[in-house]
Amino acid sequence: MDNVLRLVDLLSAGMTVVGAMIVISALYKMFSERANDRPVQSGEWWKIAEGTLLAVVGASNFLHQLIAGLQF
């Protein structure tokens, strides 16, 4: 059971990191396009939404454990 909990923790941490990297990459590309006076692709907005969703779902496990640890 301990190994399963570690695996869930690693997966949620991975989701958080991957989601954050997707958002950072999309924002960088979006600002780079604006700096070069090119139109921003609508796909970048979807990547930001996707990355945010992944990061929130991944971080929710950490928040749940934190709240559960605070309860007596």
Residue frames as qw, qx, qy, qz and C-alpha x, y, z in Angstrom:
[[0.000, 0.885, 0.466, 0.000, 0.00, 0.00, 0.00],
 [0.336, -0.754, 0.104, 0.555, 2.89, 2.32, 0.75],
 [0.383, -0.097, 0.596, 0.699, 4.24, 1.82, -2.77],
 [0.173, 0.653, 0.660, 0.329, 0.88, 2.69, -4.29],
 [0.166, -0.926, -0.239, 0.239, 0.75, 5.95, -2.32],
 [0.388, -0.535, 0.358, 0.659, 4.26, 6.82, -3.48],
 [0.341, 0.231, 0.698, 0.586, 3.28, 6.12, -7.06],
 [0.041, 0.840, 0.529, 0.116, 0.22, 8.35, -6.76],
 [0.292, -0.843, 0.006, 0.452, 2.39, 11.10, -5.26],
 [0.402, -0.280, 0.532, 0.691, 4.89, 10.81, -8.11],
 [0.253, 0.487, 0.700, 0.457, 2.15, 10.87, -10.74],
 [0.060, -0.921, -0.381, 0.060, 0.52, 13.93, -9.23],
 [0.349, -0.710, 0.213, 0.573, 3.87, 15.70, -8.96],
 [0.394, 0.005, 0.655, 0.645, 4.57, 14.80, -12.58],
 [0.160, 0.722, 0.621, 0.259, 1.20, 16.15, -13.69],
 [0.191, -0.917, -0.153, 0.315, 1.87, 19.39, -11.85],
 [0.385, -0.512, 0.422, 0.642, 5.30, 19.81, -13.43],
 [0.339, 0.240, 0.718, 0.558, 4.15, 18.89, -16.94],
 [0.069, 0.840, 0.534, 0.065, 1.16, 21.21, -16.67],
 [0.240, -0.862, 0.032, 0.446, 3.35, 24.09, -15.53],
 [0.397, -0.290, 0.569, 0.660, 5.84, 23.46, -18.34],
 [0.286, 0.522, 0.700, 0.395, 3.04, 23.45, -20.94],
 [0.044, -0.937, -0.326, 0.116, 1.76, 26.78, -19.63],
 [0.345, -0.713, 0.261, 0.552, 5.24, 28.33, -19.57],
 [0.417, -0.006, 0.675, 0.609, 5.97, 27.11, -23.10],
 [0.200, 0.698, 0.630, 0.275, 2.66, 28.41, -24.47],
 [0.149, -0.939, -0.159, 0.267, 3.10, 31.79, -22.78],
 [0.413, -0.506, 0.422, 0.629, 6.65, 32.09, -24.10],
 [0.353, 0.248, 0.705, 0.563, 5.53, 31.28, -27.63],
 [0.071, 0.844, 0.528, 0.069, 2.59, 33.68, -27.37],
 [0.217, -0.895, 0.029, 0.389, 4.75, 36.59, -26.17],
 [0.451, -0.277, 0.564, 0.634, 7.40, 35.75, -28.75],
 [0.311, 0.515, 0.677, 0.423, 4.82, 35.94, -31.52],
 [0.039, -0.944, -0.321, 0.071, 3.56, 39.30, -30.24],
 [0.383, -0.704, 0.243, 0.546, 7.10, 40.68, -30.03],
 [0.336, -0.103, 0.667, 0.657, 7.62, 39.79, -33.71],
 [0.397, 0.339, -0.018, -0.853, 4.27, 41.38, -34.72],
 [0.294, -0.023, -0.876, -0.381, 2.73, 38.07, -35.70],
 [0.671, -0.344, -0.101, -0.649, -0.80, 37.01, -34.77],
 [0.308, -0.298, 0.830, -0.357, -1.14, 34.69, -31.80],
 [0.415, -0.044, -0.838, -0.351, -2.43, 31.25, -32.68],
 [0.679, -0.397, 0.007, -0.617, -5.63, 30.18, -30.94],
 [0.873, -0.038, -0.479, 0.076, -3.98, 26.84, -30.15],
 [0.324, 0.308, -0.546, 0.709, -1.76, 28.58, -27.62],
 [0.471, -0.351, 0.222, -0.779, -4.80, 29.52, -25.55],
 [0.920, -0.135, -0.230, -0.286, -5.89, 25.88, -25.54],
 [0.703, 0.191, -0.546, 0.415, -2.41, 24.81, -24.44],
 [0.039, -0.370, 0.453, -0.810, -2.57, 27.28, -21.55],
 [0.732, -0.259, 0.056, -0.627, -5.96, 25.89, -20.52],
 [0.919, 0.040, -0.391, -0.020, -4.70, 22.30, -20.83],
 [0.499, 0.293, -0.560, 0.593, -1.56, 23.00, -18.82],
 [0.294, -0.377, 0.346, -0.807, -3.51, 24.83, -16.14],
 [0.867, -0.190, -0.111, -0.447, -5.94, 21.92, -15.82],
 [0.840, 0.117, -0.478, 0.226, -3.10, 19.40, -15.51],
 [0.256, 0.351, -0.516, 0.738, -1.31, 21.51, -12.92],
 [0.507, -0.351, 0.215, -0.758, -4.46, 22.02, -10.85],
 [0.933, -0.117, -0.227, -0.255, -5.37, 18.32, -10.90],
 [0.723, 0.206, -0.511, 0.417, -1.82, 17.37, -9.96],
 [0.073, 0.355, -0.456, 0.812, -1.64, 19.93, -7.17],
 [0.668, -0.397, -0.088, -0.623, -5.04, 18.93, -5.79],
 [0.870, -0.141, -0.458, 0.118, -3.54, 15.70, -4.44],
 [0.440, 0.161, -0.450, 0.760, -0.94, 17.68, -2.48],
 [0.284, -0.354, 0.123, -0.882, -3.60, 20.05, -1.16],
 [0.814, -0.308, -0.319, -0.376, -5.82, 17.13, -0.16],
 [0.774, -0.073, -0.498, 0.385, -2.97, 15.53, 1.78],
 [0.192, 0.267, -0.333, 0.884, -2.15, 18.82, 3.45],
 [0.517, -0.367, -0.016, -0.773, -5.73, 19.39, 4.56],
 [0.879, -0.227, -0.395, -0.139, -6.08, 15.78, 5.70],
 [0.633, 0.076, -0.498, 0.588, -2.88, 16.13, 7.73],
 [0.049, -0.340, 0.252, -0.904, -4.18, 19.23, 9.49],
 [0.709, -0.389, -0.204, -0.552, -7.32, 17.50, 10.73],
 [0.165, -0.433, 0.783, -0.415, -7.01, 15.86, 14.11]]
